[in-house]
C-alpha cells in the first residue's frame, strides 16, 4: 500500500492550494480516507481535518467552509482543496487510509475513526502573512 501526497507549497494569507494523494495497493471503495496535519514540534492534530467515506464528508471545525475533500475513484486519488488559508493552517499535511470496519451483529459499516493504518509521507503547507 502506498500513499503519495503532492501539492503543498507556500502561499500568503487568503491564498489557496490543492493537495493530491495518489493511493495504490488497496481497493479505494473499501477504505475510509482522510487528511491530517501536524505542526512541526507539536502533536498531530487529533482526528482528520477532513474525511471521506463513500459520499459522506466530515470536517474539523477549524477548516469547515474553507477546505473541501474529494476523491476520484477512476485514478484512486484523494484531494483537498484549501481556500482562505490562514497562518495557523501551516503544517505538514498527510493523507491516510483505513479499511472500513463492519459491525456483523448490526449488519452495517461503522463510522470512520482512528487509528488509520496507512499513511503518506506528507506535504508541507506554509501560509505567511
N, C-alpha and C positions, 0 to 999 in steps of 0.2 A: 504494500500500500504506500502510495506517495502522494503528498500534497505539496504543491509548489505555488507560493504566493508571488505576486508581482504588482506593480503599480504604485508603490509607495514613493514618497518624494517630499520636497519642501515647498510649502505654499504660505502665503500671508493669510492673516485672519480674514474670514469670509470666503476664502477660496474653496475649490472643490478638487477631489481626487476620486479615482475609481480603482479599487483594488480587485484583482482577479486571483482565483485559486483553481488551478487545474488539478483534478483528482483522478488518480489512476489506481487500478488494482482492487476496486470494490464496486459492488452494484449500487450506483447512485441512489436509486429509488428506495433502497432498504436502509438508508442511513440518515440520521439526524446530522445536520451541518450547521456550523456556526462560526462567527468571527469573535475573537477575543483580543484583548490588548493588555500590554504591560509596559509601565513606565520604568525605564532603567533604574535599578536600585530600590524598586518598590515591589510589593507583592502583586501578582497578576490580579487584575480587576475581577472580582468574583462573578462568575456567570458570564454567559455570552453577551456581548453588547448587541449582537444581532443573531438570530437563529432562524432556521427554516426547516420545516417538516412537511413535505409534500407542498400543499398550497398555503400552509399556515406559517405566518411570520411573527416573531416576537422581537422586541427591542428593549434595551435598558432605557430608563428614563433620561439618562444623560445624552442619548443620541436620538431619541424619538422625535420624529418630524424633520430630522436633518439627514439621517442615513437610511438607505434602502438596500435590503438584501434581496438577491435573486439568484436563481440557478438556471443553467442552460443544460438540460439533460442530453441534448444532442452531442455536446462536446465535453460533458462532465466537468463543467466549470461553475464555480461559485463566485459571485461578485458582490462587492459592497460599494455602492455609490455614496460618497460622502460630500455633503454640501454645507455651507455656512460653517466652515471649520473654525475652531477656536484653539487658542494655545493649549488649553487643557486636553485637547484631543491628541497632543503629541505623545507618541508611544510606539512600541513595536506591535504590529498587528499580526495575528496568527489566525489561520483557518484551521478548523478541526472537524473531525467526523467521529460519529459513534453509531454503532448498529442500533437500530430501533429495538426497544425492549417490549416483549409481548407478555401480557397477562393471560396465561392459559386458563385460569379459573374464570375470569370475566370475559375472555374472548375478545380482547381489544389491545391495541398498541398503547403503551404508556407514554405520557408526555416526555419529550426530550429533556434530558437533565444530565448534569455532570455525574461521573467523570467521563470525559471524552478520551478515546483511546488512541486516536490517530491525529498527529499534529504536523503542520508545516514548519518551515524554518523561520518564517516571519518576514515581514517587510516593514521598514521604518517609515513612519509618517511624522513630519515635523511641521508645526504651524507656528509662525512667528508673527509678532505684532505688526 
